[in-house]
Amino acid sequence: MSQAVVTINEEADEELSVSLGEMLDREKLWQFCQAFIDKQNIHCAETICQTDRVIENAYEFIDGVCKIVGFKKDEDEE
């Protein structure tokens, strides 16, 4: 798999070498998170705390994140 250099902090100009597959997963995760924020109409931290719909939909959001990032490996299965 090819390697790419991605700037993760422009101010510090820190760079991290990641595989193309990891970049695609990160882009997918970013898009998934952005879609949740847009759909839930989250404009600030208070929206998360004060709006029941955000917490009610958090279960599906967490499941979606785990499907993209991966679940923790069960130590018993190894």
Secondary structure as GFF3:
##gff-version 3
##sequence-region A 1 78
A	DSSP	beta_strand	3	9	.	.	.	ID=ss1
A	DSSP	beta_strand	14	19	.	.	.	ID=ss2
A	DSSP	alpha_helix	20	40	.	.	.	ID=ss3
A	DSSP	alpha_helix	45	50	.	.	.	ID=ss4
A	DSSP	alpha_helix	52	69	.	.	.	ID=ss5
A	DSSP	three_ten_helix	75	77	.	.	.	ID=ss6
###
